[in-house]
Amino acid sequence: MADHPVDEKLPPLKMATTGLQHVAAMYAGVVAPPLIVGAAIGLSATELTFLTGACLFTAGLATFLQTLGIWKIGARLPFVNGVTFAGVAPMTAVVASTDDKSDALPIIFGAVIVAGLLGFLAAPVFCKAIRFFPPVVTGTVITLIGISLLPVAFGWAQGPSPTADDFGSATNLGLAGITLLIVLLLRRFTRGFVKQIAVLLGLIAGTLVAIPFGVTDFGPIADADVVGFPTPFHFGAPQFQIAAIVSMCVVMVVSMTESTADMLALGEIVDRPADEKTIAAGLRADTLGSALSPVFNGFMCSAFAQNIGLVAMTKIRSRYVVAAGGGFLVLMGLCPMAASLIAVVPRPVLGGAGVVLFGSVAASGIQTLVRASLDKDNNVLIVAVSLAVGIVPIAAPEFYHSFPENARIILDSGISTGCVAAVLLNLVFNHIGGRERDAEDVTHPMEAGNEITESSRAAAMP
């Protein structure tokens, strides 16, 4: 009996090239979180290179867990794992609330470890409780993730530091605008593989354009070693702070919800529908990968939805292809020189690409909200209030200034507060009281997966 396409092992050359394609599609998304958090802490170029390489390395390990699997861990689907954007805002809130910035990463790593272990234990239960996270909740949270990250892109566009003389200069903003234009042109006028890696190509082109302006520094490459290893707990032993743990646990819930929807969609695309057992195994891989990631100085890991579109477009369904991509990520993490390439990209160039990257996250949330039956007054109210609560820390950064510092770690994260608000309001309006909900009020997870499948196919059309 022939193997299912998901279990097919392709010829080595095709396996390598298609695996690299998955890496190209996700690379910018993997390196953005360590860049944001590292910049907030004030890491040197060398330390930033180390942190970026660690995140590439741990993304590869998490991808191995998902695609190859061990025991009851791993969906065994062509499922790519990488650093989740959902954790960026809470992590930067931890950085902002930490007096000694050298303690920020250990606090973050401790919180991620606890959240990952709790998520691992909760995986078999969570896959049954997914009905409490319908599109009206997940769409709101994903939208907030994108909105929360956009100010980072705007800051990058102005320059590397607010204290620099050229911060916000016409040159910096011009480079950001040129990069954004290049990405848009590539997305509009190219097809297939080139279109998929438009952000990566935009970063390269923007960096080349920036060279004559003297804002491109190739020092990080010259100083980087060819071979290295992400030393365990390089930034210090993990510290366990309650407020940070609670914040990252909220992020873990968001991450598990997104992964569940992604597994449902991917299962339909590859003709191997994800049942409850598959979802539980996939969530175990997500959460265990996240718990192990801080050991090697990485952040929380989750599914990368853009790679689902790539599977739909290429029609290559083999999980071993994605495992090969995971292998490349591990190799890049073991080569500091490769990881240092992103440190060369000027901040204004990153800002221009970030507008597309982070804006796409918000747009993805809006796409999810389309399925949330917003013609229903209750759902409109849930979205309206949750978005308002989540945007408070962005629109009024000092809004919670009188609250205790530990509480501010959670309150200053619009993603955390918005998620909590959305879940509670959804319970109040759509669950509590024994009322029968209209079928269209809360989309069934499998239906959501089918709809994501269709949108993924549409988005993937060259």
C-alpha positions in Angstrom: 0.0 0.0 0.0 1.4 3.4 -1.0 2.3 5.9 1.7 -0.1 8.8 2.2 1.4 12.0 0.6 2.0 13.4 4.1 4.4 10.5 4.8 6.1 10.5 1.4 9.9 10.9 1.3 11.0 12.9 -1.7 14.4 12.7 -3.5 17.1 14.5 -1.5 17.5 17.5 -3.8 13.8 18.2 -4.0 13.5 17.7 -0.2 16.3 20.2 0.4 15.0 22.9 -2.0 11.4 22.7 -0.9 12.5 22.7 2.7 14.5 25.8 2.1 11.4 27.4 0.7 9.6 26.9 4.0 12.5 28.5 5.8 12.4 31.5 3.5 8.7 31.9 4.0 9.1 32.0 7.8 12.6 33.4 8.4 11.5 37.1 8.8 8.8 36.0 11.3 11.3 34.0 13.4 13.9 36.7 13.7 11.5 39.6 14.3 10.6 38.8 18.0 14.3 38.4 19.2 15.1 41.7 17.4 12.2 43.5 19.1 12.9 42.1 22.6 16.7 42.4 22.2 16.4 46.0 21.1 14.1 46.8 24.1 16.7 45.3 26.4 19.6 47.1 24.7 21.6 44.0 23.7 24.8 44.5 21.8 25.1 43.4 18.2 26.9 40.3 19.3 24.3 39.4 21.9 21.5 40.1 19.5 23.1 37.8 17.0 23.3 35.1 19.7 19.6 35.6 20.6 18.5 35.4 17.0 20.5 32.3 16.4 19.1 30.7 19.5 15.5 31.4 18.2 16.3 29.8 14.8 17.8 26.8 16.6 14.8 26.2 18.9 12.4 26.8 16.0 14.1 24.0 14.2 13.8 21.7 17.2 10.1 22.5 17.7 9.5 21.8 14.0 11.2 18.4 14.4 8.8 17.6 17.3 5.8 18.5 15.2 6.7 16.8 11.9 8.6 13.7 13.1 7.0 13.3 16.5 7.9 11.1 19.5 5.4 9.1 21.5 2.1 11.1 21.7 3.9 14.3 20.9 3.6 15.9 17.4 0.8 16.2 14.9 3.0 14.5 12.3 1.8 16.9 9.6 3.8 19.4 7.5 3.5 21.9 10.4 6.2 24.5 10.9 6.9 25.9 14.4 8.6 29.1 15.2 8.7 32.0 17.7 5.1 33.3 18.2 4.4 37.0 17.8 1.8 36.8 20.5 4.5 36.8 23.2 6.3 40.0 22.0 4.1 42.6 23.7 4.1 40.8 27.1 7.9 40.2 26.9 8.5 43.9 26.1 6.2 44.8 29.1 8.5 42.6 31.3 11.5 44.4 29.9 10.0 47.8 30.6 9.1 46.8 34.2 12.5 45.4 35.0 15.0 47.9 36.6 18.0 45.7 35.9 17.7 44.8 32.2 20.1 41.9 32.7 17.3 40.2 34.6 14.7 40.6 31.8 15.5 37.6 29.7 15.8 35.2 32.8 12.4 36.4 33.9 11.0 35.9 30.4 12.6 32.4 30.1 11.3 31.3 33.5 7.7 32.4 32.6 7.9 30.6 29.2 9.1 27.4 30.8 6.2 27.4 33.3 3.6 28.3 30.6 5.0 25.6 28.3 4.8 22.9 31.0 1.3 23.9 32.1 0.2 24.0 28.4 1.7 20.5 27.9 -0.4 19.1 30.8 -3.5 21.0 29.6 -3.2 19.9 25.9 -5.6 16.9 26.2 -8.2 19.0 27.9 -7.7 22.1 25.8 -8.5 20.4 22.6 -12.0 19.6 24.1 -12.5 23.2 25.4 -11.8 24.9 22.0 -15.5 25.9 21.8 -14.8 28.6 24.3 -12.4 30.2 21.8 -14.6 30.9 18.7 -13.6 33.3 15.9 -14.9 36.2 17.8 -12.3 35.6 20.5 -9.4 34.4 18.4 -10.0 37.1 15.7 -9.9 39.9 18.3 -6.7 38.6 19.9 -4.9 38.1 16.6 -5.9 41.6 15.5 -4.6 43.0 18.8 -1.2 41.2 18.2 -0.8 43.0 14.9 -1.9 46.4 16.3 0.4 46.0 19.3 3.4 45.3 17.0 2.9 48.1 14.5 4.4 50.8 16.8 7.6 48.7 16.9 7.8 48.9 13.1 7.2 52.7 13.2 10.0 53.0 15.8 12.4 51.0 13.6 11.5 53.2 10.6 12.8 56.3 12.5 16.2 54.8 13.3 18.1 52.6 15.8 17.8 54.9 18.8 15.6 57.8 19.9 18.8 59.6 21.2 20.5 59.4 17.8 20.9 62.7 15.8 19.3 61.2 12.7 16.3 59.6 14.5 13.2 60.3 12.4 15.3 61.9 9.6 14.1 62.0 6.0 16.8 59.5 5.1 15.6 56.9 7.6 12.0 57.4 6.8 12.8 57.3 3.1 14.7 54.0 3.4 11.7 52.5 5.3 9.4 53.8 2.5 11.6 52.4 -0.2 11.7 49.0 1.5 7.9 49.0 1.9 7.5 49.9 -1.8 9.8 47.1 -2.9 7.9 44.5 -0.8 4.6 45.7 -2.3 5.9 45.6 -5.8 7.2 42.1 -5.4 3.9 41.0 -3.9 2.0 42.6 -6.8 4.1 41.7 -9.8 5.8 38.4 -9.0 4.5 34.8 -8.6 5.1 31.6 -6.8 8.2 31.3 -4.7 9.4 34.9 -5.2 6.1 36.2 -4.1 6.2 34.0 -1.0 9.6 35.5 0.1 8.8 39.1 -0.8 9.5 40.3 2.7 12.9 38.6 2.8 13.8 40.0 -0.7 12.7 43.4 0.4 15.0 43.3 3.4 17.9 42.4 1.2 17.1 45.0 -1.4 16.5 47.7 1.3 19.9 46.9 2.9 21.7 47.3 -0.5 19.9 50.6 -1.1 21.0 51.8 2.4 24.7 51.2 1.8 25.4 54.5 0.0 23.8 56.3 2.9 26.3 54.9 5.4 23.7 53.3 7.7 24.6 49.6 7.0 27.1 48.1 9.4 28.8 44.8 8.3 30.6 44.6 11.6 28.4 41.8 13.1 29.3 39.5 10.2 33.0 40.1 10.6 32.8 39.5 14.4 30.7 36.4 14.2 32.1 32.9 14.3 31.3 30.4 11.6 30.3 27.7 14.1 28.8 28.1 17.5 26.3 26.6 19.9 23.5 28.3 21.9 25.0 27.7 25.3 22.2 26.7 27.7 21.0 29.6 29.9 23.5 31.9 28.3 21.8 35.0 29.7 21.4 33.6 33.2 19.4 31.0 35.2 15.6 31.4 34.7 13.8 33.5 37.3 10.1 32.8 38.2 8.0 36.0 38.6 4.3 35.4 39.1 3.1 38.4 37.0 5.3 37.4 34.1 4.1 33.8 34.4 0.5 34.8 34.3 1.1 37.0 31.3 2.9 34.2 29.4 0.2 31.7 30.3 -2.4 34.0 28.6 -0.1 34.0 25.6 0.1 30.2 25.7 -3.7 30.0 25.6 -3.7 32.3 22.5 -1.0 30.3 20.9 -2.8 27.0 21.5 -6.0 28.4 20.1 -4.2 29.5 16.9 -2.4 26.2 16.5 -5.6 24.3 16.8 -7.2 26.3 14.0 -4.1 25.9 11.9 -4.0 22.1 12.4 -7.7 21.9 11.3 -6.9 23.9 8.2 -3.7 22.0 7.4 -5.4 18.6 7.9 -8.0 19.6 5.3 -5.4 20.8 2.8 -3.3 17.6 3.0 -6.4 15.3 3.1 -5.6 14.0 6.6 -8.2 15.7 8.8 -7.0 16.5 12.2 -9.0 14.7 14.8 -9.0 15.3 18.6 -6.0 12.9 19.0 -3.9 14.7 16.4 -4.7 18.1 17.8 -3.7 17.0 21.3 -0.5 15.6 20.0 0.2 18.8 18.1 -0.5 21.0 21.1 1.9 18.8 23.2 4.6 19.5 20.6 3.9 23.2 20.7 4.0 23.4 24.4 6.9 21.1 25.0 8.9 22.9 22.3 8.1 26.2 24.2 9.2 24.7 27.5 12.5 23.5 26.1 13.2 26.6 24.1 14.4 28.9 27.0 17.0 26.3 27.9 18.7 27.2 24.7 17.8 30.9 25.0 14.7 30.8 22.7 11.2 32.1 23.1 7.7 30.5 23.0 7.0 28.5 19.9 3.8 28.2 17.9 2.5 27.3 14.4 3.4 29.5 11.4 0.2 30.0 9.4 2.0 31.4 6.3 3.6 28.0 5.7 0.1 26.5 5.5 -0.5 28.7 2.5 2.8 27.5 1.0 1.7 23.8 1.4 -1.6 24.7 -0.4 0.2 26.5 -3.2 3.0 23.9 -3.9 0.8 20.9 -3.3 3.8 19.2 -1.6 2.3 17.6 1.4 5.2 15.6 2.8 6.0 16.3 6.5 9.6 15.3 5.8 10.0 18.4 3.6 9.1 20.6 6.5 11.4 18.5 8.8 14.2 19.3 6.3 13.3 23.0 6.8 13.6 22.4 10.5 17.1 20.9 9.9 18.1 24.1 8.0 16.8 26.2 10.9 19.0 24.2 13.3 22.0 24.6 11.1 21.5 28.3 10.9 21.2 28.5 14.6 24.6 26.7 14.9 26.2 29.2 12.5 26.4 32.6 14.2 27.6 34.1 10.9 24.3 33.1 9.3 22.4 34.5 12.2 24.3 37.7 12.1 23.0 38.6 8.7 19.8 40.0 10.2 21.9 42.2 12.5 23.3 43.9 9.3 19.9 45.1 8.2 19.4 48.8 9.1 16.6 49.5 11.5 14.7 51.7 9.0 14.8 48.9 6.5 13.4 46.5 9.1 10.7 49.1 9.8 9.5 49.3 6.2 9.3 45.5 6.1 7.7 45.4 9.5 4.8 47.4 8.4 3.9 44.6 6.0 4.8 41.8 8.4 3.0 43.1 11.5 0.1 44.6 9.4 -0.4 41.2 7.9 -0.9 39.8 11.4 -3.6 42.3 12.1 -5.2 41.6 8.7 -5.2 37.9 9.5 -7.2 38.7 12.7 -9.7 40.7 10.7 -10.1 37.8 8.3 -10.9 35.6 11.3 -13.4 38.2 12.6 -15.2 37.9 9.2 -16.3 34.4 10.4 -17.5 35.8 13.8 -21.0 36.7 12.7 -20.7 40.4 13.5 -24.2 40.9 12.4 -25.0 39.7 15.9 -25.1 42.5 18.5 -23.4 40.4 21.2 -20.4 39.6 19.1 -20.0 43.3 18.0 -20.0 44.2 21.7 -17.4 41.6 22.5 -15.1 42.8 19.7 -15.6 46.5 20.5 -14.9 46.3 24.2 -12.0 43.7 23.9 -10.3 45.8 21.2 -10.7 49.0 23.3 -9.3 47.2 26.4 -6.4 45.8 24.4 -5.5 49.2 22.7 -5.3 51.1 26.0 -1.6 50.3 26.6 -0.8 51.4 23.1 -2.9 54.6 23.0 -2.2 55.6 26.6 1.0 53.9 27.8 0.8 55.5 31.3 -2.9 54.6 31.8 -2.0 52.0 34.5 0.8 54.0 36.1 -0.7 53.9 39.6 -1.0 50.1 39.7 1.6 47.9 41.3 4.6 47.0 39.1 3.8 43.3 39.0 0.3 44.0 37.9 1.5 46.3 35.1 3.4 43.5 33.5 0.0 42.0 32.6 -2.0 45.3 32.2 0.6 46.9 30.0 0.2 44.0 27.5 -2.7 44.8 25.3 -2.7 41.2 24.0 -3.1 39.7 27.5 -5.8 42.2 28.7 -7.7 42.0 25.4 -7.6 38.2 25.4 -8.9 38.0 28.9 -11.7 40.5 28.1 -12.7 38.6 25.0 -12.8 35.2 26.7 -14.9 36.6 29.7 -17.3 38.5 27.5 -17.8 35.6 25.2 -18.6 33.4 28.2 -21.1 36.0 29.5 -22.8 36.7 26.3 -22.6 33.3 24.5 -22.4 30.6 27.2 -23.5 31.5 30.7 -27.2 31.3 31.5 -28.1 28.1 29.6 -29.2 30.0 26.5 -29.0 28.1 23.3 -26.6 30.0 21.0 -27.5 30.5 17.4 -25.4 28.2 15.3 -23.9 31.2 13.4 -22.9 32.9 16.6 -20.0 30.5 17.3 -18.4 28.8 14.4 -17.6 25.1 15.1 -13.9 24.5 15.1 -14.0 22.1 12.2 -16.0 24.6 10.2 -13.4 27.3 11.1 -10.8 24.9 9.8 -12.6 24.5 6.5 -12.9 28.2 6.1 -9.3 28.8 7.0 -8.5 26.2 4.3 -10.4 28.1 1.7 -8.8 31.4 2.7 -5.3 29.8 2.7 -5.9 28.4 -0.8 -7.1 31.8 -2.0 -4.1 33.6 -0.4 -1.7 31.0 -1.9 -2.8 31.5 -5.5 0.1 32.9 -7.4 
